[in-house]
Amino acid sequence: MEFTEVMRYILGIAVIGFGSIFVQKMCRKFWYRYKLRNVEGPRGVPFLGNILQFGSNNADFFKAMENWCNEFREVGCFKLFVGFQPVVVVFNPYDMEKIMQDTSLDDKGVFYQLYVPWLGDGLAISKGSKWMTRRKLLTPSFHFSILTQFLPTFNDHAQALTKKLCTLFDGSPLDILPLISLCSLDITCETIMGMELGAQKGQGEDYVHAVRRLGDITVRRIQYPWYWNEALFHHMSIGREYLKCLDVVHQTTKNVIRERKLESQKRDQRDTIIDDNTLDVRKRRRLAFLDLLIEVQKQNTHFTDEGIQEEVDTFMFAGHDTVSASIAFAMYFIGRHPAVQRKIQEELDLVFGNDRDRMVTKEDLQKLDYLSCVMKESQRMMTAVPILARQLETDMNVCGTTIPKGTSFFIATHWLHRDPKQFPNPEIFDPDRFLLSNSKGRHNFAFLPFSAGHRNCLGQKFAIMEQKVILSTLLRKVELMSTQEIKDMVLFAGPVLRSVEGIKMVVTSKNVTF
Ligand code: HEM
């Protein structure tokens, strides 16, 4: 056979191959369109679905979601097509309850697969027996009584942050988020990984930046199927940037693991903490999260280095980016509402008296009720993880119809939290709506900043404790003022909620010494 004939032959096979895949996908899409005919949604175009309406960046996508959620507010759900993939966006409490309580709905789906190069098949992404075994293993490390052992670490880094904010700020508005991220990264590294990173002292900025870019780029990939193929993606400029960031992040976590393993070997030699082969709960509790994984690996050869790496990457990310966004937005709202700031101050005066330096104790945490309401209201207005995803493995009855298996859900908690039936005047910041007396009659699934059900946030108590310690330390020493209007904030999810211009604030020290 001549060369041109061979080429023609190969080309023919390729055309038939791609053609049949294309026809198959089109038939599948028509089938989904038929099955989802009772769910309203914006009109898309053939092949691309609604992709062209997503705009050219993550902020445009967020705005498009906002407009659609407003348009379909009455029904509380709508459908989209991301290329050939059918998606139902849900943001009403009734369907939320069904989704969150269905323990068989375990698959985070095609979109979360794009997080795998970064987070591996760790706790946030895995499913089935792998997820269940790991969740069972790790849950005791997040019990309230264990977390209170971290209070000295929370306090130390909260005080370092306060000092930094007081010295850096000179009366002009500055973006507070980068400083809070470094503080939160220090806390995550020390409490979860058992290692001092020194991010507030200048280490780790490259890690924080790389995590941000990985998040932004992954959300971008979710919107555009032409970024989904790994091999092709790695040859694009955005893909090359992604790989560089991946390297920074994985090198950082590998170093942490290496150091802790060395430490563990030394400990074994000293034969102090772990003195037999049974990891009973009491002993687990004395171990940092990463040390626990290392000890488990010693006794279970199936638990590989890769297994440790994916959990470390998951917790390093989940533990710092969400918390720092939540704290920064809470500071923003406090800075915009002087009356709220005064009320917090009164509560702090009651709990701490004139003592602006005292460490926050677990008893203090339980007394800071108004601060809790402020944190909740801030999470309602600016939901740190604004959209979650799932994929149906069996048909499910939601949105008043049967949604066929294979459909993805976008669980849009940011817009769930703006339901005027559950939160009258949802655009008004009002912490009092979370007072016990004002919460009566509200649907149990109307407020889900940490998700709910079996896949809820494992770090919820950790996050609340960290936020309370940082805010109550900070607000005893500084006054906050936000100059930015909320309506001027351009928001985007990457995957944690952020503002394009950062969160600009004026921080004024209350004439205190450090
Ligand atoms: C304010 C801070 C935080 C918020 C708003 C938040 C929110 C969430 C949400 C909404 C989910 C569900 C994600 C999904 O279903 O796709 C989740 C899962 C998770 N979060 Fe958090 N989170 C926070 C802090 C933390 C912290 C501090 C840690 C750990 C130290 C953590 C660890 C996790 C893990 C491991 C999962 C996956 C749980 C599973 O699937 O079993 N989170 N978080």
Boltz pocket constraint, residues with backbone or C-beta under 6 A from the ligand:
constraints:
  - pocket:
      binder: B
      contacts: [[A, 123], [A, 124], [A, 125], [A, 135], [A, 192], [A, 314], [A, 315], [A, 318], [A, 319], [A, 320], [A, 322], [A, 323], [A, 326], [A, 384], [A, 385], [A, 388], [A, 389], [A, 448], [A, 449], [A, 450], [A, 451], [A, 454], [A, 455], [A, 456], [A, 457], [A, 458], [A, 459], [A, 460], [A, 462], [A, 463], [A, 464]]
      max_distance: 6.0
